[in-house]
Amino acid sequence: MMRHRCADEERTAMVVRAIGKQAVVIGASMAGLAAARALADHFERVIVLERDRLPEQAVPRAGTPQSRHLHVLLPGGQRALTDLFPHFERDLANAGSVPLRMSRDVRMEIPGLGPLPSRDFGWFLYCASRPLIELITRRQAERLTNLTMRPGCRVLEITATPDGTMVTGVICEDSDGRQETLAADLVVDASGRGAPTLALLRSSGEPVPDEIVIGVDLHYTTTTFAIPQDASTDWGGVATHPHAPERSRGGYLMPVEGNRWVVTLSGRLGEQPPAEPDGFMDYARRLETQTVYNAIAHAERQGGFERYAFPASVWRRFDRLSTFPRGLLPIGDSICRFNPVYGQGMSAAAQEARLLRQLLQGRATKADPLAGLALAFFSESLPLVEGPWNMSAIPDLVYPETRGERPADFESRLQYNGALLRAAMRDPAVHRLLAEVQQLLKPPSALQEPAVERLVQLELSQMAAE
């Protein structure tokens, strides 16, 4: 699929201005691959260490059990990856991803309000399985002559100077048990849970970041269906949101490559969607609407059932640290693990990698480009994390059983969000702006425009009178 390339796309050296000899990335995740691309412009060699064997086809791998479930690469993430890999969107489209026009082709069903109006905002959401998205990204990275993938290689620890203030490399182990020490001017931890970084901080006596934890106890079950010939043409994908806090059942259906629908049913706090045919269909039938159930009632199921449990969202506040080891940088899920039901993780990681590239470009002419890099990254990436975190945290905390500290203005935020949705139903400009924020194309501050505020306040007044 990706092996036949034009001559101008063959592997090329990418170093623009070297600021170090070697960088090591822990993990060939989406965050790791995007970060590796950012590093390739500025290091003579970039090595990506991945404990899994990396498949040649778009199939799940052992280290990403969640990859069998529905994934969404938001338009904000698509654009960040295309900035890093200019052929990303083209190759994803050529590989069979399904373009949906936002928000015309995606039916968003909001309890108490109904579906958001079908409006064409002029941008596409490319729907594909997580394995295909990762494969396309990895193929892009493999075109760089100064980048090396080392699958089947597990990082045992990050090495540092005796005082722990500067990272010197990593110790890794291959599938045969052979250990090796790799020197590095910069180590990027895209391992997902950030365990190597936290282990180094603790062993060297450095402060570890505070954690904000929201215990959601989310369970979801996924299977695939062949898209029937008589499928609805009114929409391409559906999201049926639960009526919180009374009910937690959600249903999500999106097309992917191979003329398939991926269907994920979710529940919280002990409610687990069944992983057998009759129970799965009954659960779908009892969603807030019948849209998902009616779509799959007579469709041919092609796969088995996959379950996944997500106990808690975790945000490690590296941005609050005043010191951090030189030559070390966590990224992606190592900083923040978002609730996957909102589809923000891959996109936020891609935007963080794009920011890393910008920071390296801006520091390339400095006498010591790596000095203070981590603290600058933590500070400047804060809006990239805080925006999606707040968009998911408030809805999650609606459920009384959800573990986590609620902000002092929690009730007023709930009222505001409800009024904003009502305004989006009525006003196309508000709807578009809300979609741009939700899909990480604009920051949440964009919703503070005076015209939006006036409409939201009007809705709040009407809600109070009802």
TORVO-137765 format. One record per residue (C-alpha): x, y, z. Coordinates in Angstrom, 1 decimal, padded with zeros to 4 digits. Example, Ala and Ser with C-alpha at 12.3 -4.5 7.8 and 13.67 -1.06 7.14 Angstrom:
2
> px,py,pz
> 012.3,-004.5,007.8
> 013.7,-001.1,007.1
END
This chain:
466
> px,py,pz
> 000.0,000.0,000.0
> 002.8,002.4,000.9
> 005.8,000.8,-000.7
> 005.5,002.4,-004.2
> 006.5,006.0,-003.9
> 007.4,008.7,-006.3
> 011.1,009.6,-006.6
> 010.7,012.9,-004.8
> 009.3,011.0,-001.8
> 012.2,008.6,-001.3
> 014.1,008.7,001.9
> 015.9,012.0,002.4
> 018.0,013.5,005.2
> 016.1,016.1,007.1
> 018.6,017.8,009.4
> 018.2,021.5,009.0
> 020.5,022.7,011.8
> 021.9,020.0,014.2
> 021.7,020.8,017.9
> 022.7,017.3,019.0
> 024.2,014.1,017.8
> 021.5,011.6,018.9
> 018.0,011.7,020.2
> 016.1,008.7,021.5
> 012.3,008.4,021.5
> 010.7,005.8,023.8
> 007.7,004.3,022.0
> 006.5,004.2,018.4
> 003.0,005.4,019.4
> 001.4,008.3,017.5
> 003.0,010.7,020.0
> 006.4,009.0,019.6
> 006.3,009.0,015.8
> 005.2,012.6,015.6
> 007.9,013.6,018.1
> 010.5,011.7,016.1
> 009.6,013.8,013.1
> 010.0,017.0,015.0
> 013.5,015.9,016.2
> 014.7,014.7,012.8
> 015.3,018.3,011.7
> 017.7,019.0,014.5
> 019.6,015.8,015.5
> 022.1,013.8,013.4
> 020.4,010.6,014.4
> 016.9,009.8,015.9
> 016.3,006.3,017.3
> 012.7,005.2,018.1
> 012.6,002.3,020.6
> 009.4,000.2,020.6
> 008.9,-002.9,022.7
> 006.4,-004.3,020.2
> 007.0,-005.9,016.9
> 005.7,-003.4,014.3
> 003.4,-005.0,011.8
> 003.8,-004.4,008.1
> 000.0,-004.2,007.7
> -002.7,-002.2,009.4
> -003.4,-004.7,012.2
> -003.5,-004.2,016.0
> -000.3,-004.8,018.0
> 000.0,-006.1,021.5
> 001.1,-002.9,023.1
> -002.0,-001.0,022.0
> -005.0,-003.1,023.0
> -007.2,-000.1,022.7
> -006.4,000.1,019.0
> -009.2,-002.4,018.2
> -011.7,000.2,019.3
> -013.1,003.3,017.6
> -010.5,006.0,017.2
> -011.0,009.5,015.8
> -008.2,011.8,014.6
> -009.7,015.2,015.0
> -009.2,017.8,012.3
> -006.8,019.7,014.6
> -004.7,016.6,014.9
> -004.9,015.9,011.2
> -003.5,019.4,010.4
> -000.7,019.0,013.0
> 000.3,015.7,011.4
> 000.1,017.2,007.9
> 002.4,020.1,009.1
> 004.9,017.5,010.3
> 004.4,015.0,007.4
> 003.2,016.9,004.3
> 001.8,013.8,002.6
> -000.1,012.5,005.6
> -003.6,013.3,004.6
> -003.1,012.3,001.0
> -001.6,008.9,002.0
> -004.4,008.4,004.5
> -007.0,009.1,001.9
> -005.3,006.8,-000.7
> -005.1,004.0,001.9
> -008.9,003.9,002.1
> -009.9,006.2,004.9
> -013.4,007.6,004.7
> -013.7,011.4,004.4
> -016.7,012.9,006.3
> -017.7,016.5,005.8
> -018.0,018.3,009.1
> -020.5,018.5,010.5
> -022.8,017.7,007.6
> -022.0,014.0,007.6
> -021.7,013.3,011.3
> -025.0,013.1,013.3
> -024.4,014.3,016.9
> -027.3,013.3,019.1
> -027.6,015.4,022.2
> -030.0,014.3,024.9
> -032.8,016.8,025.5
> -032.0,018.7,022.4
> -031.9,016.2,019.5
> -029.4,016.0,016.8
> -027.3,019.1,016.1
> -028.3,020.6,012.7
> -026.5,019.2,009.6
> -024.3,022.1,008.5
> -021.3,022.0,006.2
> -018.4,023.8,007.8
> -016.0,023.1,004.9
> -013.4,020.7,006.5
> -013.1,016.9,006.5
> -012.7,014.3,009.2
> -010.8,011.3,007.7
> -012.1,008.2,009.4
> -009.8,005.2,009.6
> -008.9,002.5,012.1
> -006.2,003.2,014.6
> -003.8,000.6,013.1
> -004.1,002.3,009.7
> -003.5,005.8,011.1
> -000.5,004.6,012.9
> 000.9,002.6,009.9
> 000.6,005.7,007.6
> 002.3,007.8,010.2
> 005.1,005.3,010.7
> 005.6,005.0,006.9
> 006.0,008.7,006.8
> 008.6,008.7,009.6
> 010.5,005.8,008.0
> 011.3,008.0,004.9
> 013.8,010.0,006.9
> 017.3,008.8,006.5
> 018.4,009.9,009.9
> 015.6,008.1,011.7
> 015.9,004.4,012.8
> 013.1,002.2,014.1
> 014.1,-000.5,016.6
> 011.1,-002.7,017.2
> 011.2,-005.4,019.9
> 013.4,-003.2,022.1
> 012.3,-002.4,025.6
> 013.6,000.5,027.6
> 014.7,-000.6,031.1
> 015.7,002.8,032.4
> 016.7,006.4,031.5
> 020.3,007.1,032.5
> 021.5,010.4,034.0
> 024.4,012.0,035.7
> 024.9,011.1,039.4
> 023.0,014.2,040.6
> 020.1,013.4,038.3
> 020.1,016.9,036.7
> 021.0,015.8,033.1
> 019.9,012.7,031.2
> 022.6,010.9,029.3
> 020.7,008.1,027.5
> 018.8,004.9,028.0
> 019.4,001.3,028.8
> 017.4,-001.0,026.5
> 016.9,-004.7,026.0
> 016.1,-006.5,022.8
> 013.8,-009.5,022.3
> 016.8,-011.9,022.9
> 017.5,-010.3,026.3
> 020.6,-008.4,025.2
> 021.1,-005.1,026.9
> 022.6,-002.0,025.4
> 023.2,001.5,026.6
> 022.4,004.2,024.1
> 023.8,007.7,024.6
> 021.4,010.6,023.8
> 021.4,014.4,024.0
> 017.7,014.2,024.3
> 015.3,011.5,025.4
> 011.6,011.9,024.6
> 009.3,009.7,026.7
> 006.3,008.7,024.6
> 005.8,005.5,026.5
> 002.2,006.3,027.3
> 002.2,006.1,031.1
> 005.4,008.0,031.6
> 006.9,005.2,033.8
> 010.6,005.8,032.6
> 010.4,009.5,033.4
> 008.7,009.0,036.8
> 011.2,006.3,037.8
> 014.2,008.6,037.0
> 012.7,011.5,038.9
> 012.1,009.3,042.0
> 015.5,007.6,041.9
> 017.3,010.8,041.6
> 015.3,012.6,044.3
> 013.9,015.1,041.8
> 010.3,016.3,042.4
> 007.6,014.4,040.6
> 004.6,016.2,039.1
> 001.3,016.5,040.9
> -001.5,014.5,039.3
> -005.1,015.5,038.7
> -007.2,012.3,038.5
> -010.8,011.9,037.3
> -012.0,008.4,038.0
> -014.5,007.7,035.2
> -014.6,003.9,035.4
> -015.4,003.8,031.7
> -016.1,000.4,030.0
> -016.7,000.0,026.3
> -017.2,-002.8,023.8
> -016.5,-002.7,020.1
> -017.3,-004.7,017.0
> -017.4,-004.2,013.3
> -020.1,-004.5,010.7
> -020.1,-004.5,006.9
> -021.8,-001.3,005.7
> -025.0,-002.4,004.0
> -026.0,-001.2,000.6
> -029.1,000.4,001.9
> -027.3,002.3,004.7
> -028.7,005.7,005.5
> -027.5,008.5,003.3
> -028.5,011.2,005.8
> -025.3,010.7,007.8
> -021.9,009.0,007.6
> -021.2,008.6,011.3
> -023.3,008.9,014.5
> -022.5,009.8,018.1
> -025.4,009.1,020.5
> -024.5,010.7,023.8
> -025.8,009.5,027.2
> -028.4,011.4,029.2
> -026.1,012.3,032.1
> -026.2,011.9,035.0
> -029.3,009.6,034.9
> -027.8,007.2,032.4
> -024.3,006.5,031.1
> -025.0,004.5,027.9
> -023.4,005.9,024.8
> -023.1,004.7,021.2
> -020.7,005.6,018.5
> -020.6,004.4,014.9
> -018.1,005.6,012.3
> -017.0,004.2,008.9
> -013.4,003.0,008.3
> -011.4,001.5,005.5
> -012.7,-001.7,004.0
> -016.4,-000.6,003.8
> -016.8,-001.2,007.5
> -018.5,000.4,010.4
> -016.8,000.4,013.7
> -019.4,000.5,016.5
> -018.5,001.2,020.1
> -020.9,001.1,023.0
> -019.9,002.6,026.3
> -021.0,002.7,029.9
> -019.7,004.0,033.2
> -019.5,003.2,036.9
> -020.2,-000.5,036.7
> -022.4,-000.5,033.5
> -020.5,-002.7,031.0
> -021.8,-003.2,027.4
> -022.1,-006.9,026.7
> -019.6,-008.7,024.5
> -022.0,-011.2,022.9
> -024.4,-010.6,020.0
> -027.8,-010.5,021.7
> -026.6,-008.5,024.7
> -024.8,-006.0,022.4
> -027.8,-005.4,020.2
> -030.1,-005.0,023.3
> -027.7,-002.5,024.7
> -027.7,-000.6,021.4
> -031.5,-000.7,021.3
> -031.7,001.0,024.7
> -029.5,004.0,023.8
> -031.1,007.4,024.0
> -032.1,007.1,020.3
> -032.6,004.2,018.0
> -030.2,005.5,015.3
> -027.3,003.2,016.0
> -029.5,000.2,016.6
> -031.5,000.7,013.4
> -028.3,001.0,011.4
> -026.8,-002.3,012.6
> -030.0,-004.3,013.2
> -029.7,-006.1,009.8
> -026.1,-005.4,009.0
> -023.6,-008.3,008.8
> -021.2,-008.4,011.8
> -017.7,-009.1,010.6
> -015.6,-009.3,013.8
> -015.8,-010.5,017.3
> -016.3,-008.3,020.4
> -013.5,-006.4,022.1
> -013.7,-005.0,025.5
> -011.6,-002.2,027.2
> -011.7,-000.6,030.6
> -010.5,002.9,031.3
> -010.4,003.7,035.0
> -009.3,007.3,035.1
> -008.1,010.3,033.2
> -004.7,011.5,034.5
> -003.0,014.9,034.0
> 000.5,015.1,035.3
> 001.2,018.7,036.0
> 004.8,018.9,034.7
> 004.0,022.6,034.0
> 004.1,023.2,037.8
> 007.7,022.0,038.2
> 010.4,024.6,038.6
> 013.2,022.3,037.7
> 013.5,019.3,035.4
> 016.4,017.1,034.1
> 018.1,018.5,031.1
> 017.8,016.3,028.0
> 014.4,014.7,029.0
> 011.0,015.4,027.6
> 007.7,013.5,028.2
> 005.0,013.9,025.6
> 001.5,012.7,024.8
> -000.1,010.3,027.2
> 003.0,010.6,029.4
> 001.7,014.0,030.3
> -002.0,013.5,030.0
> -004.2,010.5,029.4
> -007.6,011.8,028.2
> -010.9,010.0,028.5
> -010.9,008.1,025.1
> -014.6,008.6,024.6
> -013.9,012.2,023.5
> -011.3,011.2,020.9
> -008.7,013.8,021.9
> -005.5,011.8,022.7
> -003.9,011.4,019.3
> -004.7,014.9,018.2
> -003.4,016.6,021.3
> -000.2,014.5,021.0
> 000.2,015.6,017.4
> -000.2,019.2,018.3
> 002.4,018.8,021.1
> 004.9,017.4,018.6
> 004.3,020.3,016.2
> 005.0,022.6,019.1
> 008.2,020.7,019.9
> 009.3,021.2,016.4
> 008.6,025.0,016.6
> 010.6,025.3,019.9
> 013.6,023.4,018.4
> 013.5,025.7,015.4
> 013.5,028.8,017.6
> 016.3,027.5,019.7
> 018.6,026.2,017.0
> 020.8,029.3,016.9
> 021.3,029.5,020.7
> 024.6,028.6,022.3
> 022.8,025.9,024.3
> 019.6,025.0,022.6
> 018.6,022.2,025.0
> 018.9,024.3,028.2
> 015.5,024.9,029.6
> 013.8,023.1,026.7
> 011.5,020.9,028.9
> 010.3,023.8,031.1
> 009.5,025.9,028.0
> 007.7,023.0,026.4
> 005.6,022.4,029.5
> 004.6,026.0,029.7
> 003.8,026.5,026.0
> 002.0,023.1,025.7
> -000.3,023.9,028.6
> -003.1,025.3,026.4
> -002.9,022.3,024.2
> -003.6,020.1,027.2
> -005.8,022.3,029.3
> -008.4,022.9,026.5
> -009.3,019.3,025.8
> -009.0,018.4,029.4
> -011.6,020.9,030.5
> -013.9,019.9,027.6
> -014.0,016.4,028.9
> -013.6,016.9,032.7
> -016.8,018.9,033.2
> -019.1,016.3,031.4
> -017.3,013.5,033.3
> -017.8,015.1,036.7
> -021.6,015.4,036.0
> -021.9,011.8,037.4
> -021.9,012.0,041.2
> -019.9,008.8,041.4
> -017.1,010.1,039.3
> -014.0,010.5,041.5
> -012.3,013.9,041.3
> -012.4,017.4,042.6
> -015.1,019.6,041.1
> -014.3,023.3,040.5
> -016.0,025.8,042.7
> -018.0,027.1,039.7
> -019.0,023.6,038.6
> -022.7,024.2,038.5
> -022.4,027.4,036.6
> -020.1,025.8,034.1
> -022.7,023.1,033.5
> -025.4,025.7,032.9
> -023.1,027.6,030.6
> -022.3,024.4,028.5
> -026.0,023.7,028.2
> -026.8,027.2,027.1
> -023.9,027.0,024.6
> -025.3,023.9,023.0
> -028.7,025.4,022.7
> -027.2,028.5,021.1
> -025.3,026.2,018.6
> -028.6,024.5,017.7
> -030.1,027.8,016.7
> -027.1,029.8,015.3
> -024.8,028.4,012.6
> -022.0,030.7,013.5
> -022.0,029.5,017.1
> -022.3,025.9,016.0
> -019.3,026.3,013.7
> -017.2,028.0,016.4
> -018.1,025.3,018.9
> -017.1,022.6,016.4
> -013.8,024.3,015.7
> -013.0,024.3,019.5
> -014.2,020.7,020.0
> -012.1,019.5,017.1
> -009.0,021.3,018.3
> -008.9,023.8,015.5
> -009.3,026.8,017.8
> -008.7,027.3,021.5
> -011.6,027.5,023.9
> -011.0,031.3,024.3
> -012.5,031.6,020.8
> -015.9,031.1,022.4
> -015.5,034.2,024.4
> -016.4,036.4,021.5
> -019.0,039.1,022.5
> -021.5,037.8,019.9
> -021.3,034.3,021.3
> -021.5,035.5,024.9
> -024.7,037.5,024.1
> -026.4,034.5,022.6
> -025.4,032.2,025.5
> -026.6,034.7,028.0
> -029.9,034.9,026.2
> -030.2,031.1,026.4
> -029.3,031.1,030.1
> -032.2,033.6,030.7
> -034.6,031.4,028.8
> -033.5,028.3,030.7
> -034.0,030.1,034.0
> -037.6,031.0,032.9
> -038.5,027.5,031.8
END
